[in-house]
């Protein structure tokens, strides 16, 4: 049985069309959760500016973690 599993071809990597569909589904969910296309664009632009100012995603995530910690300590 192991030989049969090893002999079967592995599925090909995701095709560009599949990736595009996945991206569009993610975008649609983002727009829905943001409250509309205009708000999604604004949120995305603000997030991009924040990430750039922070020096990258990891630093931005750390900054948000610190704020969350402070919020828990302050109770706001």
C-alpha positions in Angstrom: 0.0 0.0 0.0 2.9 2.4 0.8 4.3 1.7 -2.7 1.0 2.6 -4.3 0.8 5.8 -2.3 4.3 6.7 -3.3 3.7 5.9 -6.9 0.6 8.1 -7.2 1.3 11.5 -8.6 1.1 14.4 -6.2 -1.3 17.2 -7.0 0.2 20.0 -8.9 0.9 23.3 -7.1 -2.0 25.7 -7.1 -2.6 27.2 -10.5 -2.6 31.0 -10.8 -6.3 31.0 -11.4 -6.9 29.1 -8.1 -4.7 31.6 -6.3 -6.6 34.5 -7.8 -10.0 33.0 -6.7 -8.6 32.5 -3.2 -7.4 36.1 -3.1 -10.8 37.4 -4.4 -12.6 35.4 -1.7 -10.3 36.8 1.0 -10.8 40.3 -0.4 -14.6 39.9 -0.4 -14.5 38.8 3.3 -12.3 41.7 4.2 -14.6 44.2 2.5 -17.6 42.6 4.2 -16.0 42.7 7.7 -14.8 46.2 7.1 -18.3 47.4 6.3 -17.9 48.1 2.6 -15.3 48.8 -0.1 -14.6 52.4 0.9 -14.0 51.5 4.5 -11.9 48.5 3.5 -9.6 50.7 1.3 -9.2 53.2 4.2 -8.4 50.4 6.7 -5.9 48.8 4.3 -4.2 52.1 3.7 -4.0 52.9 7.4 -2.7 49.4 8.2 0.0 49.8 5.4 1.1 53.1 6.9 1.3 51.6 10.4 3.3 48.5 9.2 5.7 50.8 7.2 6.2 53.1 10.2 6.7 50.1 12.5 9.3 48.7 10.3 7.5 45.6 9.2 4.7 43.2 10.3 6.6 41.6 13.2 7.2 45.0 14.8 3.6 46.1 14.2 2.3 42.9 15.8 4.6 43.5 18.9 3.3 47.0 19.2 -0.3 45.8 19.1 0.6 43.2 21.7 2.0 45.9 24.0 -1.2 48.0 23.6 -3.3 44.9 24.3 -1.3 44.3 27.4 -1.7 47.9 28.6 -5.4 47.8 27.9 -5.7 44.7 30.1 -3.7 46.4 32.9 -5.6 49.7 32.6 -9.0 48.1 32.0 -10.0 50.4 29.1 
